Amino acid sequence: MFKWLDPYAKSETLYHFCGKLLPYLMVSALALLLLGNIWGLAFTPADYQQGDSYRIIHIHVPSAIMSMGAYAAMASAAFVALIWQIKVAHWAVLAIAPIGAIYTAIALITGMAWGKPMWGAWWVWDARLTSELILLFLYLGVIALNGAFSDRQVGAKVSSLLALIGVINLPIIHFSVEWWNTLHQGASITKFAKPSIDPSMLWPLLISILAFAVLLMALTCLRLRTAILVNEQHRPWVRKLVGG
Amino acid sequence: MHFQSFSEFLAMGGYGFFVWLSFGLTYLLLIGLIAGSVYQQKQFKQQLKATIAREQRVKQYQEQQV
């Protein structure tokens, strides 16, 4: 059923495939980000309770959702790397980890800058904030563990294993606002119910979420290409490509 | 357009500091991540190119000696 995927496990094929996608992904990510953010900053009404401070939502929610999306993608790659011993899958884990860490940092920073005027505190040890901080440590842990062993294959295995174990944190982050009493507001968009956010504010938000998703794909392509070159530098096809 | 003037847009109804702090740091981090990833690849390609050129010079020299 998934036989058609097999050629992409070959690093040379994957390198060229990512190279073809990269310009389209990068240009559309930046265009969507500018469109969504300018729309959200200047062309939507103010919130009836939070005034103009709520405009932070247009980067806070996209970065938070995609910090979890990136983790799910990274853990899937780790699963493939561990079960089928596919090397490029492990390079994908390491390509995604720094992107996820930056997205998580953005979600935390923008959350702090939103929390200060609304709650009166930059930080509270609340379930949502704490579990998102743990997500940041998971990303940093995956990066650090990979480099912590003199045997690179052991490092690859252990970091992939950590990435898989950390998946337990995703439902905790998602349901933290329902399971525990929290300062953090509930979801603005849900799959099953009518969104609690007004349509005029929803559209720019959806565009920004899409922008962060496409940017994640673009950066993954870019960083995976670098990883392939570094790891395959002794292969003839890389020598021919770079040495010219 | 929600705002009447540009200065009103910058003020963000009194929340200007927090809104622009958020957007500023976000774009700084994103641009840093993109530029860093591009630079990393460029630098590695240059380094590998130099290594390959050096290996070829060594090989040429050894062939001349024989």
HADDOCK unambig.tbl for C-alpha pairs under 7 A between the chains (distance, minus, plus):
assign (segid A and resid 42 and name CA) (segid B and resid 1 and name CA) 5.90 0.50 0.50
assign (segid A and resid 42 and name CA) (segid B and resid 2 and name CA) 5.81 0.50 0.50
assign (segid A and resid 42 and name CA) (segid B and resid 3 and name CA) 6.79 0.50 0.50
assign (segid A and resid 43 and name CA) (segid B and resid 1 and name CA) 4.63 0.50 0.50
assign (segid A and resid 43 and name CA) (segid B and resid 2 and name CA) 5.24 0.50 0.50
assign (segid A and resid 44 and name CA) (segid B and resid 2 and name CA) 6.13 0.50 0.50
assign (segid A and resid 45 and name CA) (segid B and resid 2 and name CA) 5.92 0.50 0.50
assign (segid A and resid 51 and name CA) (segid B and resid 13 and name CA) 6.82 0.50 0.50
assign (segid A and resid 52 and name CA) (segid B and resid 12 and name CA) 5.48 0.50 0.50
assign (segid A and resid 52 and name CA) (segid B and resid 13 and name CA) 5.72 0.50 0.50
assign (segid A and resid 52 and name CA) (segid B and resid 15 and name CA) 6.56 0.50 0.50
assign (segid A and resid 53 and name CA) (segid B and resid 15 and name CA) 5.51 0.50 0.50
assign (segid A and resid 53 and name CA) (segid B and resid 19 and name CA) 6.26 0.50 0.50
assign (segid A and resid 56 and name CA) (segid B and resid 19 and name CA) 5.86 0.50 0.50
assign (segid A and resid 56 and name CA) (segid B and resid 22 and name CA) 6.72 0.50 0.50
assign (segid A and resid 102 and name CA) (segid B and resid 29 and name CA) 7.00 0.50 0.50
assign (segid A and resid 106 and name CA) (segid B and resid 26 and name CA) 5.81 0.50 0.50
assign (segid A and resid 109 and name CA) (segid B and resid 22 and name CA) 6.96 0.50 0.50
assign (segid A and resid 110 and name CA) (segid B and resid 22 and name CA) 4.92 0.50 0.50
assign (segid A and resid 113 and name CA) (segid B and resid 18 and name CA) 5.27 0.50 0.50
assign (segid A and resid 113 and name CA) (segid B and resid 22 and name CA) 6.25 0.50 0.50
assign (segid A and resid 114 and name CA) (segid B and resid 18 and name CA) 6.67 0.50 0.50
assign (segid A and resid 223 and name CA) (segid B and resid 37 and name CA) 6.20 0.50 0.50
assign (segid A and resid 226 and name CA) (segid B and resid 41 and name CA) 5.22 0.50 0.50
assign (segid A and resid 242 and name CA) (segid B and resid 45 and name CA) 6.37 0.50 0.50
assign (segid A and resid 242 and name CA) (segid B and resid 49 and name CA) 5.94 0.50 0.50
assign (segid A and resid 243 and name CA) (segid B and resid 49 and name CA) 5.07 0.50 0.50
assign (segid A and resid 243 and name CA) (segid B and resid 52 and name CA) 6.14 0.50 0.50
